[in-house]
Amino acid sequence: MARGAGPVALPSPPVAAPAPRVRAGLGARARRRLPGIASVALVVIVLVVLFGPVLMLALFSFNDSSIISLPWEGFTTRWYEAAWNEGQARDAVLNSLLVASIVATVSLVLGTLAAWGLTRLRFFGRGLAAGLHGSVLVVPWLIIGVAGLIFFSEVGVALSLQTVGLMQLVVTFPLVVAIVSAGLVRFSRSQEEAAIDLGASQLQMLRYVVLPQIAPSLAAAGIFAFAWSFNNFEISFFTGGFEQTFPVWVFSILRQSENLPVVNAASTVIAAAQVLAVFGAWLLIKRLSRRGGSGGDEAISELMTGAVR
Amino acid sequence: MESASVPAPRVPRRSRRRSLLRPLAFMSAPMAVLLLFFVAPMVVMLVIALQYGILSGQSGFTLSNFTDVLGDDLYRDVALTTVQIATAAMVIQLLLAVPLAYVLAFKAGRWEIPLLLFFVLADELNPMVRIYAWRMLLGREGLINSFLIDIGLIDQPIDALLFSKFAVIVVLSTSYLTYTVIPIYAAMKAIDKNMFEAARDLGAGWWTTFRRVLLPLIAPGIFVALLLVYIPLFTDFASPALVGGTEGYMLGNVVNDLVLETGDLNGGAAMSMLMLLAAAIFAVIAYRLAKIKQLEQ
């Protein structure tokens, strides 16, 4: 890309040179306005590889044929009716929604408590506690799932959606801790101290100083927690017993049989809902960060880069 | 104590009491969940891994589960396949992620946030839906094969597309790209753009600028990406189970087969502990390297 920019850049510096210094950044940008075919091609190819297969899957959910292959046999919505009437598919989706709602809510509460404790309080064993929360995030879900299966069978608890929820909670709330901690670290504690000095109570300080600033982080954390739980396969597979979540249902169908249009239809509905959810989340976070005082789009980029550091 | 508090300012007493109560109030619930459902299951799994299986007719503690797993030639081959597949997928993702992150951070302009959203979306899409979509495309009668036959490029369907190492690598590379791009993008966002100008003014070509300026600055991000992505890659089990066939059989499948197919909980626990150990060693090294690279700056 740097190569591509070179020759294209040449004509524009003379134009930028007489401009005032403030415009220097714009001049640099103008030079890079044609980022080269390479950049665009790279992005387009990656997007096609990432989303093309899912778009094809959605397309073939409308194909009037029980075999998923060319040629196109005509438009139908019967696979959607079939998916809706198939009890297992509907139950699996409902199970996933139920578990994800509870896991996301509880994760948000536990994660915010822990994030505040770990970033704002000093106590014996704080480093150890922080390390424990962090270590959960690098333990593979497969191993969490197997450990959960063994643990529950040893203590004599039958596997169900409840055990799925508990084990998902374990991996999901530390993610909330990571995202919310990043949000808490970003703004200065002196604001909290100022609020207390000016006579605010602890609760008022949390409500009027802290909450508006970490609202975007909380929203992002809640959305990611929901998605982590909803999409989770390994933990649900090992600790679910006979109760299936949506990913487990797809897996078990694909283990037994060839590709099925019913799975296409159900998957398309889920994928469409997830597209809407991400878009809605973006709008929400943008609004929350504007209200918190920082610019919307920068805040989103900050939010995403903050949590991985 | 009560009388002493009258002359003394209220603040120290209150804060001393708080220093015990408030951490308890905030930390007891999260810590209880972690101890009960993270630490305890891990300990139980370790204990099971160190015990004779019910079927062996012996009782008591033993290392035989570990030696059985480690001494098995089949598992050694599977481990090798696993490392090959995971490494190939990781390299492909890094080769894509570095230029992608560069485009996002410096070139995308007003497309930066929409593109970021696409990457978030790519991650949020259900992994099982993605695996299914690839299976639909890559199969013997899949869309790619039938398309290639229709246009007359090939006569026979290419079998190696599905149920192969290739298929697993393709699916895994697209599954974790978001987590590879974002840390590197984060590292790039922290770079002062003047560095590039300075490098160019000093006569550095694009390769020198990349190797001597950009790469050292994004190294911490690359190690974070390795930490986030390589461990899920080498423990993945759904992708190899659905698109890997016998050729793409990975360690995750071994664990699944031991625990759920043959019912050998002890062997499965031992294998899981070994994978956890490998993951832990990898995580510590990647984390250290990321920190060292960060401190060097």
Interface residues (C-beta under 8 A of the other chain):
Chain A: M1 A2 R3 G6 A28 R29 R32 P35 S39 L42 V43 V46 L47 V49 L50 F51 P53 V54 M56 L57 F60 I67 I68 S69 L70 L110 G111 L113 A114 W116 G117 L118 L121 R122 F123 R126 A129 L132 H133 V136 V138 V139 P140 W141 L142 I143 I144 V146 A147 G148 L149 I150 F151 S153 E154 V155 L166 M167 L169 V170 F173 P174 V177 A227 F230 N231 F233 E234 F238 F246 P247 V250 F251 L254 R255 N259 V263 N264 S267 I270 A271 Q274 V275 A277 V278 F279 W282 D297 I300 S301 M304 T305 G306 V308 R309
Chain B: S19 L20 R22 P23 F26 M27 A29 P30 M31 V33 L34 F37 F38 V39 A40 P41 M42 V44 M45 I48 L96 P99 L100 Y102 V103 F106 K107 A108 G109 E112 I113 L115 L116 L117 F118 V120 L121 A122 D123 E124 L125 N126 P127 M128 V129 R130 I131 Y132 A133 W134 R135 M136 L137 G139 E141 G142 L143 S146 F147 D150 T174 L177 I182 P183 Y185 A186 K189 K193 E197 W206 T209 F210 V224 L227 L228 I231 P232 T235 D236 F237 A238 A241 L242 G252 V255 V259 L260 L265 G268 A269 S272 M275 L276 A279 A280 A283
